């Protein structure tokens, strides 16, 4: 049964008190005064959410003419999911275009999509939105639903279904982002089934850039480390480590000492554990040379 996301009525915010003029005032002056007061109220409100007013007004000019009640309605809709006041502020500061939207059109359908189609648990909804606020500004028909169908077809179902940790994949375009990564990995020599197994085990693979992540790390792995496909298949998490800060540095230390470690043992451990392992291997190597 589909869940309908219900909103409680937003709190009624009394209008700011203004002094009544004792003498007749020119209409244009009154309008200007009201406009200034109106703008000031919105800026004060944005500050209460730690939203940068200048940034918000620049990125969303409609904010100038949008009534404060609309902003309050958007905040209330987000808060109704269980998001904290601070989390709501961070989301609206990142995506100020949401401030002037109609929640019943822009937000509620996203909440219901996550609950009914992605099958996110109600209690996990705020954490899901906090992890990937872009969901709130992404089209359901043209992006979220096609991505969900593609990922489910790959094998993100059952115990591997899209959850709070992998929901970020839904904002990845199928044709321009997801498929090219599958094709790149297959181009290395992996079969389709092997690639699917890899991305199910390490979903983060689908969020990495081919040009900025896959290609330079593959080049280093095959041409410098002289690795083979079987090792990548056993440890696809290789792509999640920094090439400059960890992969190259640790590999070069091992080479300088005439040592070698499997990828997982070389990368998974902390710097302290790596250096302890290095000393252990050096001692073993020294003992062998004595024999």
ZALO-589036 format. One record per residue: x, y, z of N, C-alpha, C, CB in turn. Coordinates in steps of 0.001 Angstrom, whole numbers, plus 500000, padded with zeros to 6 digits. Glycine has a CB too. Layout:
# residues N
XYZXYZXYZXYZ;...
//
This chain:
# residues 291
500842498810500000500000500000500000500880501244500000499046500003501221;500584502183499115501375503398499019501136504294500215501057504141497737;502216504880500697502127505811501822501922507222501313503388505738502699;501031507945501956500828509355501636501491510172502724499308509710501508;502359511090502311503060511888503309502132512995503781504385512475502736;501811512970505073500878513925505644501624515044506372499912513218506599;501198516255506119501759517403506810500759517940507827502154518498505808;501251518235509011500412518951509957500346520408509529500951518815511410;499267521115509882499182522524509511500369523283510076497864523143510007;500983524157509258502115524933509764501678525891510849502785525700508635;502575526225511769502214527162512822501878528531512244503346527283513837;500926529175512856500529530507512394501486531534512978499055530832512796;502150532282512116503086533289512559502406534647512487504378533264511709;502215535319513607501552536606513583502374537624512820501289537094514992;501724538509512073502449539514511317503159540482512251501504540268510390;504249541087511744504991542040512555504111543241512868506282542484511839;504216543744514091503427544897514490504046546172513919503323544982516027;503216547004513343503681548284512822502824549388513409503637548313511271;503416550537513619502676551668514181501733552237513132503643552763514691;500525552550513558499568553145512636499876554632512489498110552926513127;499906555136511280500209556546511100499102557414511695500401556868509613;499491558483512332498507559403512938498051560433511938499094560103514169;498808560584510865498417561530509825498395560807508504499373562744509772;497784561402507525497732560773506218499138560664505629496811561564505275;499423559493505055500736559243504463500559558920502997501475558094505192;501443559393502216501365559141500776501455557637500538502500559897500006;500624557126499657500538555692499408501871555090499020499532555417498332;502612555791498180503895555238497739504862555087498903504515556125496660;504805556031499855505678555950501016505324554749501866505593557226501845;504009554515502056503538553374502829503976552069502172502008553414502973;503825552019500838504210550818500102505697550541500249503846550956498626;506493551592500155507940551430500291508306550935501679508656552747500001;507641551533502693507915551130504079507562549671504293507132552009505067;506391549281503770505963547882503908506924546939503194504543547699503354;507407547365502031508325546539501261509640546337502014508588547172499892;510128547415502628511367547327503388511187546405504582511821548718503849;510043546557505281509747545710506434509641544250506013508447546163507116;508966544058504875508770542712504330510118542055504025507900542766503055;511004542814503396512322542300503044513142542028504296513058543284502129;513060542925505269513819542764506504513384541497507236513643543995507411;512070541241507259511551540051507934512115538773507309510013540034507876;512203538757505989512728537572505311514212537384505580512484537669503812;514954538466505595516388538376505858516636537879507281517069539745505641;515864538401508231515977537944509624515645536461509706515039538761510557;514596536069508990514180534664508984515285533770508420512888534489508165;515907534184507304516980533402506705518152533248507672517450534056505404;518442534325508411519527534269509387519227533252510488519762535654509999;517947533125510874517610532172511941517875530732511514516142532329512348;517921530504510203518210529162509676519669529031509231517279528844508497;520468530069509511521870530088509073521998529998507561522637528944509717;521055530640506867521096530713505417521711532054505034519669530541504795;522644532039504107523280533259503633522293534028502749524591532937502855;521742535162503237520725535892502466521221536358501106520248537084503250;522452536868501044522988537381499781523077536267498749524373538017499996;523600535119499189523717533962498297522336533485497854524481532814498992;521403533397498809520056532909498500519349533826497504519224532790499784;519442535145497719518779536114496833519428536144495462518809537512497449;520746535889495407521446535878494118521068534648493312522967535924494325;521042533501493977520742532250493275519245532060493019521273531074494074;518431532744493795516986532619493626516336534001493722516388531656494689;516375534787492631515807536146492623514322536188492980516004536771491263;513605535071492764512180535035493104511942535251494589511572533711492679;512994535090495365512894535252496806512489536672497178514213534893497468;512828537634496326512493539036496589510983539233496726513038539931495470;510221538564495878508771538786495847507958537682496518508320538927494429;508617536650496991507902535527497613507504535867499045508771534254497594;506245535636499418505823535930500794506524535051501817504323535758500926;506694535576503003507342534847504083506611533544504388507416535712505334;505302533543504199504512532341504487504959531152503631503023532621504254;505422531423502400505909530347501533507176529739502101506164530866500111;508080530579502574509326530105503167509047529256504404510234531289503528;508093529726505205507720528997506422507105527637506076506730529828507266;506344527613504987505709526369504557506762525352504113504712526640503414;507787525824503405508868524945502956509619524395504165509839525701502008;509953525280505105510643524834506318509815523799507072510948526027507230;508529524064507199507644523154507916507586521787507241506242523749508015;507534521772505909507479520510505167508721519673505417507321520774503670;509878520324505390511124519600505636511204519119507082512330520489505309;510807519970508010510845519600509429509913518434509722510468520799510304;508818518333508961507838517268509190508396515873508902506615517507508333;509515515806508162510133514500507891510953514028509087511025514574506636;511236514956510015512083514619511154513428515301511099512277513137511231;513652516117510056514908516856509936515007517897511041515018517530508551;516202518061511580516418519056512626516411520458512026517748518791513365;516285521447512887516295522854512449517607523150511708516123523823513676;518731522662512256520035522910511639520132522238510267521162522406512553;519601521010510169519658520272508904518823520974507833519165518824509101;517658521476508219516802522207507282517545523432506760515468522626507959;518205524144507667518966525321507268520077524990506285519549525990508480;520807523907506547521902523511505651521376523164504261522668522310506236;520253522462504227519669522060502944519218523283502148518482521105503166;518538524206502811518025525392502116519140526361501742516998526106502984;520225526355502504521370527200502151522067526634500920522366527308503337;522102525312500816522729524652499666521853524757498423523011523179499984;520546524650498619519603524683497490518528525760497738518935523276497285;518906527035497663517951528114497957516767528182496997518664529428497936;516845527478495854515711527464494940514482526824495587516076526719493658;514716526002496617513600525348497303512763526331498110514118524255498214;513362527456498491512676528404499372511395528972498775513600529531499716;511309529023497471510147529654496832509232528640496147510611530684495817;509399527366496483508583526339495830507315526028496626509399525063495640;506405525356495963505194524864496613505486523442497092503946524904495636;505547523199498395505902521873498920505050520738498369505791521879500408;503785521017498107502901519955497616503292519497496220501455520430497613;504018520353495494504452520018494138505908519585494102504246521204493212;506746520244494903508184520009494809508735519029495840508898521299494943;508194519024497050508775518221498122508005516937498432508865519046499358;506699517058498617505897515897499006506037514735498017504432516295499124;506017514991496698506203513866495751507548513165495922506079514367494316;508604513923496270509918513316496497509867512425497735511012514407496655;509244512935498806509131512140500042508394510832499759508392512946501152;507292510919499016506485509729498734507224508760497808505142510134498107;508005509295496872508818508439495992509826507645496823509556509292494915;510477508310497749511471507643498589510823506572499474512206508672499460;509639506885499988508954505940500882508338504768500129507872506657501667;507691505052499001506909504028498312507654503254497235505731504655497706;508581503920496530509270503249495428510677502796495810509342504169494228;511405503664496486512744503276496936512645502393498183513609504532497229;511530502518498891511261501741500107512167502142501277511431500257499819;512446503429501356513171503945502516512228503905503713513706505402502262;512730503458504858511911503438506066511627504863506522512608502639507189;510417505075507051510013506418507481511020507035508441508642506368508139;511525506252509379512474506774510355513822507128509711512680505758511472;514094506538508548515361506824507862515245507987506880515842505586507126;514038508518506700513829509572505711514676510824505974512369509950505680;514721511349507210515546512540507435517026512302507164515371513020508851;517531511130507548518946510825507316519224510686505821519352509532508057;518265510115505094518414509953503653518506511304502966517249509148503079;517622512223503350517613513559502745518875514331503124516359514343503183;519317514185504366520532514876504810521755514399504043520745514668506307;521807513092503755522953512537503032522981512992501580522928511017503093;521802513203501001521745513598499593520630514618499361521531512364498697;520840515874499748519823516911499548519470517131498080520298518210500144;520382516737497172520107516917495742518854516173495299521296516449494919;518451515175496066517216514459495749516046515423495648516927513388496806;516062516462496480514938517393496568514833518325495366515056518210497821;515893518401494565515863519275493393516073518467492111516937520373493513;515797517160492198515976516278491045514629515743490578516926515114491392;514429515753489276513140515347488699512896513846488856513080515728487217;511705513505489322511372512085489540511235511336488221510071511957490345;510443511872487316510134511165486075511361510975485186509066511913485311;512172512029485050513274511980484098514603511547484703513438513312483469;514719511520486034515993511161486627515893510092487718516630512379487189;515161510363488787515164509456489929514594508079489602514385510064491058;513442508040488953512821506747488661513635505936487638511396506961488141;514107506541486540514950505765485608516219505225486280515339506637484407;516836506030487150518047505574487847517714504414488768518687506728488653;516586504503489476516182503422490375515949502133489597514912503810491149;515258502221488466514983501028487652516279500413487132514056501381486472;517199501239486688518474500730486165519276500037487267519302501878485549;519325500655488423520084500078489535519460498774490022520172501075490689;518140498730490042517478497488490437517754496386489422515963497707490586;517791496749488146518103495781487099519532495255487262517922496418485707;520446496121487706521830495696487936521922494670489063522707496905488262;521018494802490040521071493873491165520929494521492530522342493129491123;520610495823492533520405496509493806518984496216494308520638498050493655;518789494977494710517486494525495217517727493657496449516683493731494115;516648493329497142516772492476498321517688493088499363517287491107497929;518663492329499835519577492834500864520509493911500326520396491693501438;520565494049498992521428495066498377520624496258497848522240494445497237;519368496337498212518516497407497667519044498787498051517069497246498165;518646499783497267519058501160497534518582501558498925518496502136496455;519509502096499715519160502507501068519751503883501363519654501471502098;519764504253502617520269505563503016521704505793502547520192505710504524;522500504731502522523912504863502158524128504951500649524695503696502711;523244504367499862523451504325498414522459505184497625523361502903497938;521610505893498332520570506685497661521167507771496773519642507319498693;522405508176497043523069509196496230523175508756494770524466509500496792;523154507453494523523254506955493150522033507332492311523425505443493156;520938507644492970519712507990492240519828509315491494518542508053493199;520754510171491902520895511460491207521904511351490057521338512566492202;522438510142489830523376509921488727522593509586487458524384508779489070;522875510284486381522190510035485123522577508667484556522512511143484113;521582507913484104521822506549483623522739506533482408520501505869483280;522387507333481390523120507281480120524480507956480195522305507926479030;524584509034480963525826509814480970526751509509482146525496511269480978;526235508839483171527055508609484359527175507128484726526479509371485527;526053506447484867526088505061485345526591504084484276524701504640485808;525978504110483107526369503161482058527824503314481625525472503330480857;528330504546481448529740504682481044530720504045482020530085506138480888;530384504024483304531279503416484293531261501892484182530879503848485715;530080501345483938529975499900483728530772499515482480528481499461483588;530614500301481421531294500021480158532808500164480293530780500954479065;533260501149481076534699501340481265535307500125481959534976502622482083;534642499657483007535156498501483755535157497246482892534320498265485021;534125497093482071534089495948481160535218496059480134532715495858480446;535545497293479757536615497507478782537977497101479303536651498947478368;538107496957480626539383496520481204539586495020481060539457496907482674;538467494329480756538568492883480605537637492109481512539961492452480858;536883492829482341535909492160483207534665491811482404535541493053484420;534009490713482769532721490378482158531648491238482793532387488864482322;530473491287482159529367492078482710529019491591484111528124491999481792;528934490280484294528593489727485611529641490069486661528433488213485522;530905490081486265531968490428487198531867491894487618533338490147486573;531550492758486667531395494181486980530210494388487915531210495009485688;529121493717487634527934493834488489528273493404489916526765492978487928;528973492293490046529376491825491379530236492869492085530145490492491274;531130493500491341532005494522491912531220495721492415533024494971490885;530283496225491609529566497440492011528537497157493108528872498065490801;528030495934493156527127495578494247527911495522495558526426494217493967;529134494962495500529993494900496685530483496288497091531188493978496427;530771497128496098531308498473496354530519499492495535532834498548496005;529323499863496002528465500784495248529120502131494939527197501020496012;530102502497495760530784503770495532531458503846494179531801504003496604;531743502694493570532357502670492243531531503460491232532527501231491766;530223503432491407529342504103490452529287505615490651527952503534490555;529905506081491714529905507531491957531240508180491596529579507815493417;532219507370491171533536507909490832533604508346489374534618506873491114;534413509347489128534607509854487770535528508929486982535184511282487801;535159508659485740536002507815484886537342508500484625535288507504483547;537308509779484263538536510485483897539390510883485094538194511709483109;538745511249486209539498511735487364539858510632488357538707512801488070;539148509502488291539402508435489253539834507132488572538159508189490092;538919506533487829539193505229487233540444505218486359538012504790486418;540497506115485380541552506050484377542959506200484968541326507117483344;543220507245485796544582507363486357544952506228487303544720508674487090;543993505705488049544296504611488981544519503298488238543160504447490002;543761503087487170543954501888486350545328501948485687542830501757485276;545683503128485173546976503296484520548119502993485494547113504725483963;548033503495486716549079503266487705549123501792488119548856504159488937;547947501200488278547868499814488728548509498858487726546416499423488965;548171499029486442548679498102485430550106498430484981547760498106484230;550393499702484797551683500079484213552808500257485225551525501341483447;552489500631486443553518500852487457553553499704488470553275502186488179;552379499349488978552324498288489982552363496891489364551073498437490819;552123496836488036552112495558487312551093494587487918553518494923487325;549928495142488277548877494315488857548093493562487801547941495165489674;547151492715488251546314491980487296544844492117487667546716490489487249;543991491750486728542551491910486910542021491155488121541828491448485676;542577489977488382542075489174489497542187489926490818542837487852489583;543270490687490954543463491420492201542444492550492326544890491979492281;542150493228491222541126494283491243539751493691491531541102495046489901;539518492509490995538232491850491220538059491499492705538120490575490348;539164491077493324539108490743494750538992491989495628540343489947495149;539532493103495146539539494306495975539171495543495141540923494496496633;537894495647494726537469496809493925537515498118494721536054496587493395;537621498011496059537721499208496891539002499989496599537668498826498371;539887499409495819541119500094495404540806501498494889541853499278494313;539709501620494146539363502900493523538913503956494532538273502690492502;538635503552495749538157504505496752539303505206497496537263503791497752;540541504745497275541683505337497968542365506401497105542692504247498355;542927507395497771543611508476497064544854507957496348543993509597498040;544966508281495076546116507828494291547410508454494808545919508170492805;547389509762495041548607510462495448548947510247496918548463511939495175;547933510337497773548202510316499218548400508912499787547072510985499950;547840507905499142547951506571499724548512505531498759546607506124500206;547904505361497592548302504279496697549763504419496268547395504252495467;550108505563495679551482505761495201552487505726496350551596507092494453;552159506434497418553097506557498533553431505192499135552519507476499611;552401504396499413552643503089500028553316502116499052551325502494500529;552898502167497805553509501269496823554994501590496672552790501383495455;555340502878496624556744503276496459557592502858497659556845504792496256;557023502944498850557746502514500058558032501019499981556930502845501343;557057500243499552557246498794499430558312498473498392555923498107499058;558262499165497239559240498927496172560645499249496654558902499765494927;560795500372497352562110500782497854562707499761498819562006502132498541;561826499014499488562288498012500446562257496599499889561454498075501690;561965496488498589561940495178497951560811494293498445563242494486498171;559693494918498798558562494173499371557317494315498508558266494657500797;556348493458498776555071493506498062553954493045498983555116492633496785;552804493676498861551623493290499643550407493244498723551381494284500826;549453492365499012548195492389498261547531493756498452547239491234498725;546725494173497497546081495494497552545357495742498874545097495636496404;544560494784499289543760494975500504544651495233501718542870493747500757;545723494452501855546613494606503008547435495883502914547541493403503125;547693496328501688548473497543501495547662498799501807548992497605500071;546359498771501519545562499999501585544587500091502758544800500139500333;544073498971503220543023499019504235543518499489505604542398497662504373;544749499188505929545249499465507274545652500927507432546435498563507590;545723501363508689546108502750508996547603502943508746545754503110510470;548063504189508782549487504478508581550340503785509644549737505998508609;549876503802510875550626503161511953550733501654511720549960503443513310;549617501048511331549625499604511068550490499271509850548189499090510852;550458500174508866551267499943507654552754499955507992550959501014506577;553176500921508786554597500998509148555002499825510036554897502327509862;554095499372510905554383498196511734554528496962510843553261497975512794;553643496854509826553720495736508886555011495800508088552511495736507940;555419497011507741556647497214506978557866496712507765556815498704506623;557922497075509043559031496625509903559032495106510027558932497270511305;557836494541510188557709493081510300558228492389509049556245492686510547;557875492903507872558317492305506618559823492493506415557546492911505443;560332493643506838561775493881506723562565492888507572562117495319507141;562066492610508786562732491654509674562687490244509087562078491668511068;561518489882508535561382488565507903562341488429506735559940488336507428;562432489502505930563331489486504775564794489361505218563138490761503931;565143490055506315566514489990506835566837488583507335566711491016507973;565862487956507990566066486584508509566282485600507357564846486134509371;565529485794506262565652484889505122567033485003504483564562485184504084;567555486218504463568853486442503840569970485786504649569119487942503692;569727485604505947570744484981506813570830483475506600570438485270508281;569689482916506112569651481454505941570503480988504747568196480987505753;
//
